[in-house]
Amino acid sequence: MSDAPDAPQLYLMTPAGAQASTLGPQLSAVMDAFPVACLRIRAGAEEDELGRLADLAREIAHARDVAVVIDDLVALAQRHGLDGVHLTDGAKAVRYARKELGADAIVGSFCGSSRHDGMNAGEAGADYVSFGPVGASALYRGEPVDLDLFQWWSETIEVPVVAEGAITRTLLEQLSPVSDFIAIGPEIWSASDPVAALKALWG
């Protein structure tokens, strides 16, 4: 799938609450097997563990020329030399993050299913917006996003868009022509072999 000219890029998320000691080998294996555009560290662990995870993820990702962002934690991103943040509250903190991290940092914004929040985030200076969940998921608040939102966004807005949340092979095929990035994380980390799970999903 990733060889198609309009194919989205892979945006990889770590498991929420991951431990650095167990994630390292799996993360390396996945990133060696697939070209990843960006790695996002999901929050959920204690700050000390997140710091260890940030250092590990940065080392693994930067060795493969992949940018690393972390959920919301601007100060931790600065302290551990990450490339930016993924904000989970829509457009609210975009300007603050941009001011703190500088013009070259990556600032992404999760906007649920809200076109309005996405547009506000873009106007505030977000480098990308993400919408989700695109499938039924207990990990997200709210109902699945109407996929027409991605069609509208891709035709109307220049800010890159990420699709995330309960991605299936069918959804991947539907979203590919209208998304710049597809976020994959929980879909593979619960499997005994995340590389095989991603291969089955991504192709």
N, C-alpha and C positions, 0 to 999 in steps of 0.2 A: 504493500500500500504506500509506503513511504517513498517509493520511486516515482509516483505520479507527479506531474508538474504542479498540480494545485494541492498536493497533499500537505496537511498540517504537520508541524513539527511536534516532537514528543517533549512534553513538559512533565518531568518526573517529580512526584511528591514522596517524601519519606513517610513511614508509618507514624501516626500520632503517638507520642509517648515513647518513641523508639529509644533503645539503649545503644550507645555508640559501639560497645564491645561486640554486640551481636549483629548490628546492621552493617558494619564495615565490609565484610566479605561479600554479602549479598548485594550491596550497593555497587561495589566494584564489578561484580559479575554482570549485573544488569547494564551498567554503563559501558562495559567492554563489548557487550553483545548488540547494543542498539545506540544509534546516534541520538544524544539527548541535547535539547536546546537550552534547557534551564532546569536546575534542581531546586526544589522548594522544601525547606525544613519546616515541618508542621510542629506547632507548639503542642504542649501536653505533658512535658516532663518538667522536673525541677530545673531551676536556672543553672545550677552547676552541671547537670547532665546535658542540658541544652548547649552549654558552652563547649563541653567535650564533643557533642554531636556536630556543632558548628565547625570546630577545628578539623574533625575527621572528614566531614562533607566537603569542606573547602579544599582540603588536601587531595581528596579523590577526584573532585570535580575539576579543579583548576589544572590538575595534571592532564586532564582530557579536554581542556579549553572550554569548560562548561561553567556558566555563571551560576551563583548560588544566592538565593533569597531566603528569608525566614519570615514566618508569620509575625507581623505586628511589632516585633521587638527591635526598635530603631537603635537603641543604645547597644544591644548585644551585637547587632549587625556591624556597628562601628567598631566595637571592641575586638571582634574576631575576624575582621577583614573580609566580611561578606560583600557581595555585590549590590545588595539592596534588600527591600522588604516587600512582602505581600500583605496588604492590609485587608482585614476581614470585615471592616465596618463601612463599606462603600466609599464615598468620597470624603468622609469626615476628616481623615488625618493625612490626606495626600499632600496638601501644602506644607504641613508641619514636617512630614518625612522628607520632602524635597528640600526644605530649608536646612534640615539637620544633616542630610546625607550628601547634598550637593547635586549639581546638574548631571554628573556622569553616572550617578547611582540608578539602579533599576527600582522603580516604584510601581507596583501592581496593585490593583484594587478589585476585590471580590464584591460583586453587586447583586448577588442573588438572581432574581428574575426581573430586576428593575431597569428598564431602559433609561429612565430618568436619572437614577443613580449612576449608571454607566456613563451617560453624557456629562454629568457633573464631574465625575472622576477624570474623564478625558480633558475637560476644560480646566481642571485644577492642576493638570500636568502629569497624570498617570501615564506610564509607558505602555501599559496594557490594562484591559479589564477582563475579568472572568465572570461567567454566568454559570449557575448551576443550582441544584443538581439537574442534570439532563435526563436522568432516570430516577426511579423510585429509590430513595436512600434514607435510612434512619439516621445517617450522620449529618444531615442538613435540616435546617428549619425550612418549612414551606413545601409547596407542591413542586413537581418537576417543571422546568422551564419549557415554555412553548418554543419549539425549535424554529419557528418563524422569526423569533428575535434574532437568531444568528444570521438568517438570510437578510433581514432588514439592516442589521449592523454592518455586514460585509459590503452591502451596496451603498451605504449612506455615510459611514464613519470611517475615518482613516486609522484610528487607534486600533492596534491589534487586539484580537479577541481570543480568549481561552475558554474552551468548554470543559466542564469538570463535573464529577459526581455520578457514580453508578454507570460508568461507560460500559457498553456492551459492543460486540462486533457489529451488530445492526446499527446501533447509534453512531458508532465510529464511521460507518459508511455514509450515513445520512449527514453527519456533521462535517466530514472532510472537505467538501467543496466550499463551505461557508465559515470555516474556523481557521485561524492562523496556528493555534496550538491546541493540542488535546492533553489534558492533565490526567495522568494515570498514577494511582498510588494504592489505595485500599483494594483495588481490583486484582492486584498481583501479590501483595505482601502476605496475605493469609495463606497462599499456596505453599506447598512444600518446596516447589521449585519456581521461584519468581521469574526466572528467565524463560522457562517453558510457558508459564502463564501469560507472559507478555507476548511471546511469539504467537500463541494461539489467538490473542486479542488483536495484536497490531499487525501480524502477518510478516 
